[in-house]
Amino acid sequence: MSGLSRRLFASAAIAFGGVLLAGLSPSHAGALDDIKAKGHFAFGLEAQYKPFEFRDDNNDIIGYDIDVANALAEKWGVEAQPTDTNWATVIQTLYNGGFDMILGGMTATEERYERVNFSIPYMDASSGILVKADSGIADRAGLDGKVVAAGAGTPQIGQLEVTAEELGISYDGDIKSYDDDAVAYQAMASGRIDAYVSTLVSLSEFTKTTEGFEILPFRSDRWATEYTAAAFQKEDDDLREAFDTAIREMKADGSLAALQEKWFGRSFVDGLSDQAPAW
């Protein structure tokens, strides 16, 4: 889970990409009506991002996003179907018709907004740095000369790039990326990497059960406050608005806070913006 605030494409490339996506996208007039007619909605995620989504001992996908999706399904009178997919291509798969929305712990970023529209935030997505407790690294500047890594296709890749430029530091080799947090944690334990940057909530899940590691703040004025939001095709305003309405209802009745307490040990509702991230 874990570039995600990354390099801007040239304007011509953006324009071409938009045309390409439009050409690949099926007609979605009334996406919510389509969902109600077929009796279910599919949502894209990568089931390796605990506690947002992961597989239990029975190989079933469980987690915060699953519970949020099931709450939506109940409100809409349909079933929710998680679709485990490759995170690096999740937006393209959305436009190829692989699922109706992305509900997979996605951090809203400017680069992603060029291709999708976001819901209002339904979870915090602030970043942190995972290091060994005896590493001697105390802050972002301490990453100078270290082997650093982040999740493939996550905003933290871009944040590491920004950090190097902002602080005038350099890393030991290229920024490494991992498709699976568990593999990254193994790499840290064995000393192959010195620091792993991801969301605070996912890193906290690891440190709950593993001694010898600590999480440091990873913040900068160079990137905006980070939120987790659902992502939709640009034309699916009706579906996005229905999602926003449902999340506002869940915030008001306490059910969203209850799910956050279940999966993260505390509620983040009071710190969530009521505006969808946009650029």
N, C-alpha and C positions, 0 to 999 in steps of 0.2 A: 501497500500500500503504500507511498510514499512518494525541455523540462516543464514540471507542474507549475509554474508561473513563468513560463519560458520565453525563448526568443521569439520576437514578432516576425511573422513572414513578410516578405515584400508585398506591397499592395496588389501588384499584379498577380502574385501567387495566390493571395487570399481570394481575389475575384475569380480566378480560375477554379480554385477549390470549391467556392460556393456554387459555381455553375455545375461542376462535377457532381457535388452532393445532390443538387436539385435534380440532376438527370437520373441519379440512382434511386432517389426517394420515391416510394409509392405515393399515390394520392391519399391524403389524410384529412379530407374534409370531415369534420365531426369525429375525431379520434375517440372521444369518450363514448359517443353513440355506438361506434364500432365495437368497443370493448363490451358495452352492455349487451349488444346483440349477440356476440359470441360467448358471453358468460365468463370471461376471464381476461386478465391482462398479464403479459410477460414483462419482467423487469431484469435488466442486465446487471451483473455483478461479477466479481471474481472471489470465489469462496476460500480466500486465504488471508482474510483481513479481520482477524478477531479483535474485538467482539462484534464488529459490524456484520460479518458473515463468515462462517466457517463450517466445516463438516464435523458432526458428532461421531460417536462410536458406531452408529448405524449407517454412517455415510449420508445422513440427511443434512441439508443446509439449514443452519439455525443462526440466530443472532439478532441484533437490534433492527437491521433493515428488514429482516423477515417479519418481525413483529409489527413494524410500521406498515409494511405492505399488507399484511393480513388485516390490520385495522382499516386501511383504505378499502380493501376488498369488501369488508363488512358494510361500510358506509355506502358503497356503490352497488351492493347486491351481486357481486361476482366473486370469482376465485383469483388468488394471486399465485403466479407461477414464476419462481426464480430461475434465471438462466445463467449458468456458470460459463463465463467467457474469458477470453484473453483481454486483460485490461489495456494493453497497449493499443488495441484496435477497437475498443468498446464503442467509441463514437461512430466509427464507420459501420460497425455491425448494427447500431441503432438505425442508421439511414438505409442499411441494406434490408431492413425489415426483420432483424433477428429478435427484437423485442419492442415493446411500446414505450419504454422509458428506461433511464438508467437510475437505479436506486441502489447504489453500491458504495456508500461512503465517499463519494466524489467531492473533492475540494473545488469550489467555484473559482475559476481563474479567468483572466482576460483572454488568454490564448484559447481556452475551451469555449468561451463565450462567442468567439468568432464563428463557431460551428453549431452551438446549441443555445437554448434559453434555459435559465435556471429557475427553480422554485424558490420560495422563501426558504431561509435556512431551517433545517430541522435538527442540526447538531453543530457543536463547535468543532473547528478543524485546526486549531493552533498547533504549531510545530514544536518539536523538541529534539534534543541531541542525546542519543543513548551512548554512554561511554562506560568503560570499566571504572569502578570506584577508585582504583589506585592509578588511573591513567595519567593524572597530572593535568588533564584538560579541565579548565574551569569556565570557559566561555567560548564564544565563536572564534575569537582571536587565537585560542589555543589549538585550533585545527590546523594551524600553519605547519606544513611538513608532514601532516598525518595522512593516512589512507582513509578516505571518507567514502560513504555510500548512501544511497537512498533507494526507495522503491522505483522500479521501472515505470515510466509513464506517470510519475507523480510530480506535484509542484515543487517538492523539496529538491529535485535536481536543479531547477532554475534558481532556487534560493541559495544553494551552495555556490552556484556560479556568481550570483550577485554578491555573496559574502566575500568571495575571493577578490572581486574587483573593488568592493567598498572598503575593505580593510587592508588591501594591498598584500594579501597573503597568497601562498601557493600550496597546493596539496601534493602529496607523494603519488604521482601518476594521475591518470584520469579519474573522474568520479565514477565509481562503480555503481551498477544498478542490479537490483534483484527482483525477480518476479514473485518471490515468496518470502515473506518476513521471516519465517522459520529458518530458511536457509541463511538469511542475513545474520540472524542471531547466532547460528552455528559458526559462521565466519568470524563473528566478534569473539566468541568464546575461544576459538582456536588461534586468535591473533592475526587473522588474515586482513582484517580491517580494524581501524582504531575508533571509528565513530559511525553511527548509523542515524540518519535523520528521517523522522516520520512524524505522524500526528501524535500529540501528547497522549490521547486516549489509547491508541494502539500500543505505544511504548509502555504505558502504565500497566496494560494487561500482561505484558511480558515480565516486568519487574515485580509484579505481585507474587509470582511463583519462582523467581530466579534471584538468588542473592549475588552480590558482588558487582552490581551494575547501578548506575544512577542516571537520572534524566536532567539535562540542563536546558534552560530556556533557549529558544532559537527565534529571535525577533529582530526586525529591522524596520526603520521608517521607509525602506525601499520597497516593501511589499505591504499590501492591504491586510486588514483584519481578515482572518481566514474562517470560512464557514463551510459546512457540509450541506450540499443541496442536491435535489434530484435534477436530472437533465432531460430535456425534451427536444425533439425536432423543432426547428424554428417555426414551422407552420402549425404546430399543435398547441395553440393558445388555449383552446377549450379544456384540454387535458391538464395542462399546467395550472390553469386557474382552479380547476376542480381539486387538484392536489393541494394548492395553497389554502383553499377553503377548509379542506379536511385537516390540515396541519394547524390552522388557526383554531379550529374547534377542539382539537386534541390539546393544544396549549391551554385553552380556556377551561376545559373540564378536568385537567390534571393528568390525563392518560399519557400524554407525551412525556411529562416529567416522571411518571411511574415507570415507563419503559427505560428511560435513561438511568434511573436509579437501579433498575434490574440489571442492566448490562454494563454500566459504567460506575456504579456505586454512588452516584450523586446526580442531581439535576443541573442541566445547563440552560434550561428554558429562559430564565430571566436575562441571560446575556445574548439571546438570539435576536437578530434584527428582524423586523416585520417587512422588510423590503427585499425583494429578490436581487441578488448580485447582478449588476449590469455595468457595462463600460461604454 
